[in-house]
Amino acid sequence: MIERYTLGERIIHWISALTYMYVLATGLAFYSPYLFWIAAALGGGSTSRYWHPWIGLLFLATLVWMIRAWRGDLRITDVDRQWGRSMKHYARNEDELVPPSDRYNLGQKYYFWAMVWAGLVLLFSGAILWMPELIPWSWRGLRFASILLHVAAALVTVGAFMIHVYMGVFAVRGGFSAVVTGQVSANWAKHHHRLWYHRLGGK
């Protein structure tokens, strides 16, 4: 067995996942009155309204930690671009036609950076919605734009998150257990992330 994620990496991953799901759930409750039952289930509207921005900041803090810890692994390289040109083979499970990838493939990197950039939009638009009294009414266009940007960025994260969960839990066997136990088999590493496997000394 090979260590894929340290204990610290796994803890941050799960804090990130749980905080995202909380802000997603409460955000959906605020988005539509038909979904307000979610806020009621999470302690009520006032409670959800109070914790939504604070938990959102905690989620963004986990992304900052990941950037600092994995910045070398998350850079998009020529190897990734070659992998991207063969993504159709990856989607069809034609693994023999897919170029080898490093610790993370291009799809995983796209997911991460989509969450980061959308997260920045959510941060700035959310700050305006969090403290609207600081924005003069003459700038009301900024308030309205913040609502649209907040919703649009949230939808980007929802789509990315759904793909991430599907790939990690259903499409790539062993992916979910890796973020639970932190370990993968040598065969798994060689099959899915061959360049990373060779960097670790695998033959």
FENKAFEN-V893169 format. One record per helix or strand of 3 or more residues. SS is the DSSP state (hx for helix, st for strand). FROM is the first residue (numbers start at 1). TO is the last residue. Records with the same first field share a line. If there is no record, write none. Layout:
BEGIN
SS=FROM-TO / FROM-TO
END
This chain:
BEGIN
hx=7-31 / 33-41 / 45-74 / 78-85 / 87-91 / 95-97 / 106-130 / 132-134 / 137-171 / 175-181 / 186-192 / 194-199
END
